[in-house]
Amino acid sequence: MASATRSRGELAPSNQRLIQRCGSVSTTQSQSAPNSFFTPDAAVASDQKLETAAGISLGNNQNSLSFYHKYVSQAGFDGGVVEVSTDNGTTWNDLGQKIVSGYYNSKLASGTNNPLALRSAWSGNSNNFVRSTVDLSAYANQNIKLRFRFGSNNSVAGTGWNVDDIVVKNEAVVNIRTNL
């Protein structure tokens, strides 16, 4: 049996698994109506975060994160990443090596005051919403927090980053053996 935690860019009381620390909820761009989370690509150095408010307890099954996102940023200078914490947000690790589809497409330049400088990230123009999937199996039987983080430098502005349809799945693995 699969279980999932889903967010569609809504901050309703019934769906407070995500806490927004910057940006806004967009009603004009979304993968599935009516909303998506949005952070602008400012022409100033910024470090913007959207993270889970509470830990997500992962079981011993096949765990994954999937989401749709659209980004329009200064290519190679501004961009977004996804991170995980196993200590309630004290430290964060990049999930880039765990992405199985919709990979990071750029490495952000140094010397620009971007807090994500020299890191791999989604940057440039995705043109449309694209789906990214992250394998969370390495975090089985742990409580994790997830964070979407967008960094910009002190130069050219872009539109920003929309994130929508965030789903964490815990799917049972069934092994069937036969002697036919």
Sine and cosine of phi, psi and omega as CSV:
sin_phi,cos_phi,sin_psi,cos_psi,sin_omega,cos_omega
0.00,0.00,0.72,-0.69,0.00,-1.00
-0.99,-0.13,0.58,-0.81,0.15,-0.99
-0.82,-0.58,0.44,-0.90,-0.06,-1.00
-0.56,-0.83,0.53,-0.85,0.18,-0.98
-0.93,-0.36,0.80,-0.60,-0.12,-0.99
-0.80,-0.60,0.60,-0.80,0.12,-0.99
-0.69,-0.73,0.70,-0.71,0.01,-1.00
-0.87,-0.49,0.70,0.72,0.05,-1.00
0.95,0.32,0.41,0.91,-0.01,-1.00
-0.92,-0.39,0.61,-0.79,0.05,-1.00
-0.92,-0.39,0.62,0.79,0.01,-1.00
-0.93,0.36,0.46,-0.89,-0.01,-1.00
-0.82,0.57,-0.52,0.86,-0.02,-1.00
-0.97,0.24,-0.13,0.99,-0.05,-1.00
-0.70,-0.71,0.90,0.44,-0.06,-1.00
-0.97,-0.22,0.54,0.84,0.05,-1.00
-0.97,0.25,-0.28,0.96,0.03,-1.00
-0.91,-0.41,0.63,-0.78,0.09,-1.00
-0.86,-0.51,0.71,-0.70,-0.05,-1.00
-0.98,-0.19,0.80,-0.60,-0.01,-1.00
-0.96,-0.30,-0.02,1.00,0.03,-1.00
-0.21,-0.98,0.06,-1.00,0.06,-1.00
0.94,0.34,-0.47,-0.88,-0.10,-1.00
-0.38,-0.93,-0.04,-1.00,0.14,-0.99
-0.98,-0.19,0.81,-0.58,-0.02,-1.00
-1.00,-0.05,0.73,-0.68,0.10,-0.99
-0.97,-0.26,0.02,1.00,-0.04,-1.00
-0.97,-0.25,-0.35,0.94,0.00,-1.00
-0.75,-0.66,0.85,-0.53,0.07,-1.00
-0.35,-0.94,0.44,-0.90,0.11,-0.99
-0.96,0.28,-0.69,0.72,0.08,-1.00
-0.74,-0.67,0.79,-0.61,-0.07,-1.00
-0.85,0.53,0.48,-0.88,0.25,0.97
-0.97,-0.25,-0.23,0.97,-0.19,-0.98
-0.68,-0.73,0.22,-0.97,0.25,-0.97
-0.58,-0.82,0.34,-0.94,0.13,-0.99
-0.98,0.22,0.59,-0.80,-0.07,-1.00
-0.63,-0.78,0.65,-0.76,0.18,-0.98
-0.73,-0.68,0.71,-0.70,-0.02,-1.00
-0.97,0.23,0.42,-0.91,0.12,-0.99
-1.00,-0.09,1.00,-0.07,-0.09,-1.00
-0.98,0.18,0.34,-0.94,0.05,-1.00
-1.00,-0.02,0.49,0.87,0.08,-1.00
-0.72,-0.69,0.39,-0.92,0.07,-1.00
-0.90,0.44,0.80,-0.60,-0.01,-1.00
-0.54,-0.84,0.39,-0.92,0.03,-1.00
-0.70,-0.72,0.99,-0.16,-0.12,-0.99
-0.94,-0.33,0.67,-0.75,-0.14,-0.99
-0.71,-0.70,0.60,-0.80,0.17,-0.99
-0.78,-0.63,0.88,-0.47,-0.09,-1.00
-0.68,-0.74,0.35,-0.94,0.06,-1.00
-0.92,0.39,0.68,-0.74,-0.01,-1.00
-0.97,0.25,-0.58,0.81,-0.02,-1.00
-0.84,-0.55,0.33,-0.94,0.04,-1.00
-0.92,0.39,0.46,-0.89,0.09,-1.00
-0.94,-0.33,0.86,-0.52,-0.02,-1.00
-1.00,0.09,0.91,-0.41,0.02,-1.00
-1.00,-0.06,0.65,-0.76,0.03,-1.00
-1.00,0.09,-0.25,-0.97,-0.03,-1.00
-1.00,-0.08,0.36,0.93,-0.05,-1.00
-0.98,-0.21,-0.18,-0.98,0.07,-1.00
-0.97,0.24,0.94,-0.34,-0.05,-1.00
-0.96,-0.26,0.64,-0.77,0.03,-1.00
-0.50,-0.87,0.37,-0.93,0.12,-0.99
-0.88,-0.48,0.73,-0.69,0.15,-0.99
-0.70,-0.71,0.47,-0.88,0.01,-1.00
-0.30,-0.95,0.33,-0.95,0.11,-0.99
-0.95,-0.33,0.60,-0.80,0.02,-1.00
-0.49,-0.87,0.45,-0.90,0.04,-1.00
-0.73,-0.68,0.75,-0.67,-0.03,-1.00
-0.73,-0.68,0.65,-0.76,0.12,-0.99
-0.69,-0.72,0.98,-0.21,-0.08,-1.00
-0.64,-0.77,0.19,-0.98,0.07,-1.00
-0.91,0.41,0.95,-0.31,-0.12,-0.99
-0.83,0.56,0.79,-0.61,0.06,-1.00
0.99,0.17,-0.05,1.00,-0.03,-1.00
-0.83,-0.55,-0.60,0.80,0.00,-1.00
-0.85,-0.53,0.60,-0.80,0.00,-1.00
-0.05,-1.00,0.04,-1.00,-0.07,-1.00
-0.85,-0.53,0.44,-0.90,0.03,-1.00
-0.67,-0.74,0.23,-0.97,0.13,-0.99
-0.85,-0.53,0.68,-0.74,-0.11,-0.99
-0.73,-0.68,0.32,-0.95,0.00,-1.00
-0.76,-0.65,0.53,-0.85,0.11,-0.99
-0.78,-0.63,0.67,-0.74,0.08,-1.00
-0.93,-0.36,0.12,0.99,0.00,-1.00
-0.80,-0.61,0.65,0.76,0.06,-1.00
0.88,0.47,0.50,0.86,0.10,-0.99
1.00,-0.07,0.10,0.99,0.05,-1.00
-0.94,0.35,-0.72,0.70,0.06,-1.00
-0.79,-0.61,0.45,-0.89,-0.04,-1.00
-0.77,-0.64,0.60,-0.80,0.06,-1.00
-0.83,-0.56,0.64,-0.77,0.02,-1.00
-0.93,0.37,0.66,-0.75,0.01,-1.00
-0.99,-0.11,0.18,0.98,-0.05,-1.00
-0.79,0.61,-0.65,0.76,-0.01,-1.00
-0.95,0.30,-0.21,0.98,-0.02,-1.00
-0.98,-0.19,-0.05,1.00,0.00,-1.00
-0.95,0.33,0.77,-0.64,-0.02,-1.00
-0.94,-0.33,-0.25,0.97,0.14,-0.99
-0.40,-0.92,0.52,-0.85,-0.05,-1.00
0.95,0.32,0.75,0.66,-0.11,-0.99
-0.90,0.44,0.32,-0.95,0.19,-0.98
-0.82,0.58,0.56,-0.83,-0.07,-1.00
-0.87,-0.50,0.08,1.00,-0.09,-1.00
-0.42,-0.91,0.31,-0.95,0.19,-0.98
-0.89,-0.46,0.80,-0.60,-0.09,-1.00
-0.97,0.23,0.63,-0.77,-0.07,-1.00
-0.92,0.39,0.41,-0.91,0.05,-1.00
-1.00,-0.06,0.17,-0.99,0.12,-0.99
0.94,0.33,0.41,0.91,-0.06,-1.00
-0.86,-0.51,0.12,0.99,-0.04,-1.00
0.93,0.38,0.22,0.98,0.10,-1.00
-0.98,0.20,0.80,-0.60,-0.01,-1.00
-0.90,0.43,-0.26,0.97,0.03,-1.00
-0.98,-0.21,0.23,0.97,-0.02,-1.00
-0.80,0.60,0.62,-0.78,0.00,-1.00
0.95,0.32,0.14,0.99,0.05,-1.00
-0.98,-0.21,0.49,-0.87,0.16,-0.99
-0.94,0.33,0.56,-0.83,-0.08,-1.00
-0.29,-0.96,0.13,-0.99,0.21,-0.98
-1.00,0.04,0.82,-0.57,-0.09,-1.00
-0.51,-0.86,0.43,-0.90,0.00,-1.00
0.99,-0.15,-0.68,-0.74,-0.06,-1.00
-0.78,-0.63,0.91,-0.42,0.02,-1.00
-0.99,0.15,-0.18,0.98,-0.02,-1.00
0.94,0.35,-0.71,0.71,-0.01,-1.00
-0.65,-0.76,0.05,-1.00,0.13,-0.99
-0.93,0.36,0.73,-0.69,0.04,-1.00
-0.85,-0.53,0.49,-0.87,-0.02,-1.00
-0.99,-0.12,0.73,-0.69,0.12,-0.99
-0.86,-0.51,0.62,-0.79,0.01,-1.00
-0.79,-0.62,0.69,-0.73,-0.03,-1.00
-0.83,-0.56,0.76,-0.65,0.05,-1.00
-0.99,0.15,0.89,-0.45,-0.01,-1.00
-0.97,-0.23,0.24,0.97,-0.06,-1.00
-0.85,0.52,-0.49,0.87,0.01,-1.00
-0.91,0.42,-0.24,0.97,-0.04,-1.00
-0.95,-0.31,0.32,0.95,0.01,-1.00
-0.82,0.57,0.60,-0.80,0.02,-1.00
0.88,0.47,0.44,0.90,0.04,-1.00
-0.81,-0.58,0.35,-0.94,0.18,-0.98
-1.00,-0.07,0.79,-0.61,-0.01,-1.00
-0.81,-0.58,0.35,-0.94,0.23,-0.97
-0.87,-0.50,0.55,-0.83,0.03,-1.00
-0.91,-0.42,0.52,-0.85,-0.01,-1.00
-0.61,-0.79,0.74,-0.67,0.17,-0.99
-0.98,-0.19,0.81,-0.59,-0.13,-0.99
-0.78,-0.63,0.75,-0.66,0.00,-1.00
-0.84,-0.54,0.78,-0.62,0.02,-1.00
-0.88,-0.48,0.65,-0.76,0.06,-1.00
-0.78,-0.62,0.38,-0.92,0.02,-1.00
-0.99,-0.14,-0.09,-1.00,-0.06,-1.00
-0.99,-0.11,0.70,0.71,-0.05,-1.00
-0.73,-0.68,-0.84,-0.54,-0.11,-0.99
-0.95,0.31,0.67,-0.74,0.07,-1.00
-1.00,-0.05,0.44,-0.90,0.14,-0.99
-0.82,-0.57,-0.19,-0.98,0.02,-1.00
-0.96,0.30,-0.81,0.59,0.02,-1.00
0.65,-0.76,-0.40,-0.91,-0.12,-0.99
-0.74,-0.67,0.84,-0.54,0.12,-0.99
-0.97,-0.24,0.69,-0.72,0.06,-1.00
-0.79,-0.61,0.74,-0.67,-0.11,-0.99
-0.57,-0.82,0.30,-0.95,0.09,-1.00
0.77,0.64,0.81,0.58,0.00,-1.00
-0.98,0.19,0.83,-0.56,-0.05,-1.00
-0.73,-0.69,0.78,-0.63,0.16,-0.99
-0.94,-0.33,0.85,-0.53,-0.04,-1.00
-0.93,-0.37,0.57,-0.82,0.10,-1.00
-0.79,-0.61,0.99,-0.10,-0.11,-0.99
-0.96,-0.30,0.74,-0.67,0.05,-1.00
-0.93,0.37,0.60,-0.80,0.07,-1.00
-0.98,-0.21,0.82,-0.57,-0.02,-1.00
-0.92,-0.40,0.86,-0.51,0.05,-1.00
-0.97,-0.23,0.85,-0.53,0.00,-1.00
-0.93,-0.36,0.79,-0.62,0.02,-1.00
-0.87,-0.49,0.59,-0.81,0.00,-1.00
-0.59,-0.80,0.42,-0.91,0.06,-1.00
-0.86,-0.51,0.89,0.45,-0.01,-1.00
-0.98,0.19,0.00,0.00,0.00,0.00
